[in-house]
């Protein structure tokens, strides 16, 4: 077997790992690299292999940095099968169509604002490519072994990261010997709301493991509900708005789930809540279709509440006109909107109408990258620029930690220990992490491996 790393190697985005065995070429993920525009274009536009030579893609989950370049792969000639869970297939179709739409809009808008002589901006793919790609998707149930060929079998287990996320187990017969390759995808945390915990793996000969937060310990999830309740009570008291920037996939559903729990417990103050993101609304409908794969807490709630993502005071906003009307609405309210780092979408308009009023609160529930509007708000800068205009940051800023969907070092250690109890790990490769986090996790992983863990760089190839 030969394993080559074409993305998410000593970096966090663009997951793409090629396994060649018995004349077949299998690709773990095909994600978009996300970063500076020129570098991202270069990495996403060209594949290091012929797309038509790929026999199958094994897709771990539907975040864009893991699935986002699949339509480009299709456009360039790929016609093999894409295997993933049913929920991942449903989420990916929505996310990829949205990505295609954004690329088309950028292609129309950006040329008017670029310097003369700048290369043209063409979409990597369009919605026709997404449609063609989705015809190749073959969903598999969790825990179901599927025979790709007589010498190759695949199975998906819960990764606990987002809805539908999977740990991929690939059993391969080579020269009469069966060997096991495991790809973690993005490993989730134990005890997150909605999702089942990551499934422990048994003995594996080769492990490809993400390492995004391999050097960190996350705050506990348990405090989020009480902090949220405190913020909402304060908003009701002063008649202020609570503006929550939230990613459409995962964070929005977690937040609504907490609010629904508070409502069911009779603790939620009487305050209208609006989810103002068409993408969030579409994805929430997918969550509702897949309640059966959620954790035991959700199953208990369903005995008395048929919809964990809806309650009496919650409204999902659709049209742009309805969104604009929220800005003239009086009194206390909660507005949950995308994007999560405040760099685009409807959230920017809501911030512009709320940020300079001391009665209002901006609740940040996710990581805010450097140089984003979200980061400037977290840093409580005196003035922040929105739509090329300086606004005074007078609103309260609350940062609610604990909802990261990625495993931290304690979660990884638990997962590795479980593997060791069932035979251990042969050779391990750490991907999807910056060098510091991967190096720190290698120190933890070393104890459970037969061989020294490897941190590959982009383009590195290994016979395993």
C-alpha positions in Angstrom: 0.0 0.0 0.0 1.1 3.5 -0.7 -0.2 6.6 1.1 0.2 10.1 -0.2 -0.9 13.3 1.5 -2.2 15.9 -0.8 -3.8 18.3 1.7 -4.3 19.0 5.4 -0.6 18.1 6.0 1.0 20.5 8.5 -2.1 22.7 7.8 -5.7 22.5 8.9 -7.7 22.7 5.7 -8.0 20.9 2.3 -8.2 17.3 3.6 -7.1 14.9 0.8 -5.2 11.7 1.3 -4.6 9.1 -1.5 -4.3 5.3 -0.8 -3.1 3.1 -3.6 -3.5 -0.6 -3.1 -3.9 -3.6 -5.5 -4.1 -1.3 -8.5 -6.9 0.8 -7.0 -6.8 4.4 -6.0 -9.0 5.4 -3.0 -9.2 9.0 -1.8 -9.9 9.9 1.8 -11.8 13.3 1.6 -11.5 15.9 -1.1 -11.7 19.2 0.7 -11.1 22.9 -0.2 -8.0 24.6 1.0 -9.1 27.8 2.8 -6.7 30.7 3.1 -5.3 33.6 1.2 -7.1 33.9 -2.2 -4.1 33.3 -4.5 -2.7 30.4 -2.5 -6.2 28.8 -2.1 -6.8 29.2 -5.9 -3.5 27.5 -6.7 -4.1 24.5 -4.4 -7.7 24.0 -5.2 -7.5 24.4 -9.0 -5.0 21.7 -9.7 -5.0 18.1 -8.5 -1.7 16.2 -8.0 -3.2 13.1 -9.6 -5.6 12.5 -12.5 -9.2 12.8 -11.2 -10.4 10.1 -13.6 -7.9 7.7 -12.1 -9.7 7.7 -8.7 -11.8 4.6 -8.1 -13.7 5.9 -5.0 -13.8 8.7 -2.5 -14.3 7.9 1.2 -15.9 11.0 2.6 -15.6 11.5 6.4 -18.1 14.5 6.7 -19.6 17.5 5.0 -17.5 20.4 6.3 -16.2 22.3 3.2 -12.5 21.7 4.0 -13.3 18.0 3.7 -15.9 17.8 0.9 -15.7 21.2 -0.8 -13.5 20.2 -3.8 -15.5 17.1 -4.8 -17.5 19.0 -7.5 -14.1 20.1 -9.0 -12.9 16.5 -9.0 -16.1 15.6 -10.9 -15.6 18.5 -13.4 -12.1 17.3 -14.1 -13.2 13.7 -14.9 -13.8 11.7 -11.7 -16.7 9.2 -12.2 -16.1 6.7 -9.3 -18.3 6.3 -6.3 -18.4 8.6 -3.2 -19.1 6.7 0.0 -20.3 8.5 3.1 -23.1 8.2 5.7 -26.7 9.2 4.7 -26.7 12.3 6.8 -23.3 13.4 5.3 -24.8 13.0 1.8 -27.8 15.2 2.8 -25.6 17.9 4.4 -23.0 17.8 1.7 -25.6 18.5 -1.1 -26.7 21.7 0.7 -23.1 22.8 1.6 -21.8 22.2 -1.9 -24.7 24.0 -3.7 -24.1 26.9 -1.3 -20.4 26.9 -2.1 -21.1 26.9 -5.8 -23.5 29.8 -5.4 -20.9 31.8 -3.5 -18.2 31.2 -6.1 -20.6 32.3 -8.9 -21.4 35.5 -7.0 -17.7 36.2 -6.3 -16.9 35.7 -10.0 -19.5 38.4 -10.8 -18.7 40.8 -8.0 -15.0 40.7 -7.3 -13.6 41.7 -10.8 -15.2 45.1 -10.3 -13.1 45.6 -7.1 -9.7 44.1 -8.1 -6.7 46.0 -9.4 -6.2 46.2 -13.2 -4.3 43.2 -14.5 -5.5 40.9 -11.7 -6.1 37.4 -13.0 -9.8 36.6 -13.7 -11.7 34.9 -11.0 -13.5 31.8 -12.3 -15.6 29.5 -10.2 -13.9 26.2 -9.4 -17.2 24.6 -10.2 -20.9 25.3 -10.6 -24.2 23.8 -9.5 -24.3 21.5 -12.5 -21.0 19.9 -11.2 -22.6 19.5 -7.8 -25.6 17.8 -9.4 -23.4 15.5 -11.3 -21.3 14.7 -8.3 -24.3 13.9 -6.1 -25.3 11.2 -8.6 -22.1 9.3 -7.7 -22.8 9.3 -3.9 -23.6 6.0 -2.4 -24.7 6.5 1.3 -23.9 3.7 3.8 -25.4 3.2 7.3 -23.2 3.4 10.3 -21.6 0.1 11.3 -22.5 -1.5 8.0 -19.6 -3.2 6.2 -19.6 -2.6 2.5 -17.5 -4.7 0.1 -15.9 -2.4 -2.5 -14.2 -5.4 -4.0 -13.3 -8.9 -2.8 -10.1 -7.5 -1.2 -11.4 -4.1 0.1 -14.1 -3.5 2.7 -15.2 -0.2 4.2 -17.2 0.6 7.4 -18.2 3.9 9.0 -18.4 4.5 12.7 -19.5 7.6 14.7 -16.9 10.3 14.8 -19.0 12.6 17.0 -17.9 15.8 15.2 -20.9 17.0 13.2 -24.1 15.4 12.0 -23.1 12.3 9.8 -19.4 12.5 10.6 -17.6 9.2 10.4 -14.5 7.4 11.3 -13.6 5.3 8.2 -12.3 1.7 8.7 -10.9 0.2 5.6 -9.9 -3.5 5.6 -7.6 -4.5 2.7 -6.2 -7.9 1.7 -2.8 -7.6 0.2 -0.7 -10.7 -0.7 -3.1 -12.9 1.3 -2.9 -10.8 4.5 -5.8 -8.6 5.7 -4.7 -5.2 7.1 -6.7 -2.4 8.6 -6.4 1.3 7.7 -8.4 3.8 9.9 -9.0 7.5 9.0 -10.4 9.5 11.9 -11.8 12.3 9.7 -12.4 15.1 12.3 -12.8 13.4 15.7 -15.4 14.9 17.9 -15.6 15.3 21.7 -17.3 13.2 24.3 -20.4 14.8 25.9 -21.3 17.2 23.1 -25.0 17.9 22.8 -26.9 16.1 20.0 -24.2 13.8 18.8 -23.1 10.3 20.0 -19.6 10.1 21.3 -16.8 9.0 19.0 -16.6 5.2 18.6 -13.5 3.6 19.9 -11.5 1.7 17.3 -9.8 -1.7 17.7 -6.4 -2.7 16.4 -5.4 -1.0 13.2 -2.2 -1.3 11.1 -2.3 2.2 9.8 -4.0 5.3 11.5 -4.5 8.6 9.8 -5.6 10.9 12.6 -6.5 14.6 12.7 -4.7 16.8 15.2 -6.4 20.2 15.1 -6.5 20.7 18.9 -3.8 18.1 19.9 -2.2 20.6 22.2 -5.3 22.0 23.9 -7.9 21.3 26.6 -11.4 22.6 26.0 -13.6 24.2 28.7 -16.5 21.9 29.8 -19.8 22.1 27.8 -21.9 22.0 30.9 -21.6 25.8 31.7 -23.0 27.0 28.3 -26.7 26.7 29.3 -26.4 28.6 32.5 -24.3 31.3 30.9 -26.8 31.6 28.1 -29.7 31.8 30.6 -27.9 34.6 32.5 -27.4 36.6 29.3 -31.0 36.3 28.2 -32.4 37.3 31.6 -30.2 40.4 31.5 -31.5 41.2 28.0 -35.1 41.0 29.1 -34.4 43.2 32.1 -32.9 46.1 30.0 -34.9 45.4 26.8 -31.8 44.7 24.7 -30.9 42.5 21.8 -28.6 39.5 22.0 -26.8 39.0 18.7 -25.2 35.6 18.2 -22.9 35.0 15.2 -23.0 31.2 14.6 -21.9 28.9 11.9 -24.9 27.5 9.9 -23.7 23.9 10.3 -23.5 22.6 13.9 -23.3 25.6 16.1 -26.7 27.0 15.2 -28.4 23.7 15.9 -26.5 23.2 19.2 -27.6 26.7 20.3 -31.2 26.1 19.4 -31.1 22.8 21.1 -30.0 24.4 24.4 -32.7 27.1 24.1 -35.3 24.4 23.5 -34.1 22.5 26.6 -34.4 25.7 28.7 -37.9 26.2 27.2 -39.0 22.7 28.1 -37.6 23.1 31.6 -39.7 26.3 32.1 -36.5 28.4 32.6 -36.4 30.3 29.3 -37.5 33.9 29.8 -40.2 35.1 27.5 -38.0 36.5 24.7 -38.5 36.0 21.0 -35.7 34.1 19.2 -34.9 34.4 15.5 -32.7 32.2 13.4 -31.9 34.5 10.5 -29.9 32.3 8.0 -31.5 30.5 5.1 -28.6 28.0 5.1 -29.1 27.3 8.8 -32.8 26.7 8.2 -32.1 24.2 5.4 -29.5 22.4 7.5 -31.8 22.2 10.5 -34.4 20.4 8.3 -31.7 17.8 7.7 -31.1 17.5 11.4 -34.8 16.9 11.9 -34.6 14.0 9.3 -31.8 12.3 11.1 -32.9 12.4 14.8 -32.5 8.6 14.9 -28.7 8.9 14.8 -28.5 11.4 17.6 -27.4 10.7 21.2 -29.5 9.2 24.1 -30.4 12.6 25.5 -32.1 13.5 22.3 -33.9 10.2 22.3 -35.2 10.9 25.8 -36.4 14.4 24.8 -38.2 12.9 21.7 -40.5 11.0 24.1 -42.2 14.2 25.0 -41.0 16.8 22.4 -41.2 15.8 18.7 -38.9 18.8 17.7 -35.7 19.6 19.6 -35.1 22.5 17.2 -38.3 24.4 17.6 -40.3 26.0 20.4 -43.1 28.5 20.9 -40.9 31.7 20.8 -38.6 30.6 18.0 -38.9 31.8 14.4 -36.8 30.8 11.4 -36.5 33.9 9.1 -36.7 33.4 5.4 -36.7 36.4 3.1 -34.3 39.4 3.1 -37.3 41.6 3.8 -38.1 39.7 7.0 -34.5 40.0 8.0 -34.5 43.7 7.5 -37.7 44.1 9.6 -35.9 42.7 12.6 -33.7 45.8 12.7 -36.7 48.0 13.4 -38.3 45.7 15.9 -38.4 47.0 19.5 -37.7 45.3 22.7 -35.6 42.3 23.9 -34.8 39.6 21.3 -32.2 37.0 20.3 -30.9 37.0 16.7 -28.8 34.0 15.7 -27.3 34.5 12.3 -24.3 33.6 10.0 -21.5 33.8 9.4 -19.8 32.6 12.5 -16.8 34.9 12.3 -18.9 37.9 11.2 -17.2 38.2 7.8 -20.3 38.1 5.6 -24.0 37.3 5.5 -26.9 38.7 7.4 -25.1 38.9 10.8 -23.1 41.9 9.6 -26.3 43.9 9.1 -27.5 42.9 12.6 -24.2 43.9 14.2 -24.3 47.3 12.4 -27.7 48.0 14.0 -26.8 46.7 17.5 -23.1 47.3 18.2 -23.2 50.9 19.5 -26.0 50.4 22.1 -25.0 49.6 25.7 -28.3 47.7 26.1 -27.3 45.1 23.6 -25.1 42.0 23.9 -22.9 40.2 21.3 -22.5 36.6 22.3 -19.5 34.9 20.7 -19.8 31.1 20.7 -16.9 30.0 18.4 -13.3 30.6 17.5 -12.7 33.9 15.8 -9.7 33.9 13.4 -7.2 36.8 13.2 -8.2 39.8 11.2 -11.9 39.0 11.2 -14.6 41.3 12.5 -15.4 38.6 15.0 -11.9 38.8 16.4 -12.0 42.6 16.7 -15.2 42.3 18.6 -13.8 39.6 21.0 -10.8 41.9 21.5 -13.3 44.7 22.5 -11.7 47.2 20.2 -13.1 50.7 20.8 -14.1 51.1 17.2 -14.8 48.4 14.6 -15.3 48.9 10.8 -18.5 47.5 9.3 -19.4 48.4 5.7 -16.4 50.8 5.6 -17.8 52.8 8.4 -16.4 53.0 12.0 -18.9 52.0 14.7 -18.3 52.4 18.5 -18.3 49.1 20.2 -20.6 49.9 23.2 -22.6 46.6 23.3 -21.5 44.1 25.9 -19.4 41.2 24.5 -19.8 37.7 26.0 -17.6 34.8 25.0 -19.1 31.4 25.6 -16.5 28.7 25.3 -17.0 25.0 25.3 -18.8 24.2 22.1 -15.8 23.2 20.0 -16.7 20.2 17.9 -13.1 18.9 17.7 -11.5 16.5 20.1 -9.0 18.0 22.6 -5.9 16.2 23.9 -7.9 14.4 26.6 -10.4 13.1 24.0 -7.5 11.9 21.8 -5.8 10.2 24.7 -9.0 8.4 25.6 -9.5 7.2 22.0 -5.9 6.0 21.7 -6.1 4.1 25.0 -9.2 2.4 23.8 -7.4 1.3 20.7 -4.4 0.1 22.8 -6.8 -2.1 24.9 -7.9 -3.9 21.7 -4.5 -4.5 20.1 -3.0 -1.1 19.6 -1.9 1.0 16.5 0.8 0.1 14.0 1.9 3.1 12.0 0.3 6.5 12.7 0.2 9.7 10.6 -1.0 13.0 12.1 -2.8 15.4 9.7 -5.2 18.3 9.8 -3.3 20.3 12.3 -0.7 23.1 12.5 2.8 21.9 13.4 2.6 22.8 17.1 -0.6 20.8 17.7 0.5 17.8 15.6 3.9 17.7 17.4 2.2 17.8 20.8 -0.2 15.1 19.9 2.6 12.9 18.5 4.1 12.9 22.1 0.8 11.5 23.4 0.3 9.0 20.5 3.9 7.6 20.7 3.0 5.5 23.7 0.3 3.6 21.8 2.1 2.9 18.5 4.4 0.3 17.2 6.3 2.8 15.1 7.2 6.5 15.6 4.2 8.7 14.6 4.8 10.6 11.4 3.7 14.2 10.7 3.7 14.4 6.8 4.0 17.5 4.7 2.0 18.1 1.5 3.1 15.7 -1.2 4.8 13.2 1.1 4.3 9.6 0.1 4.9 6.4 2.2 4.8 2.7 1.6 2.8 1.2 4.5 
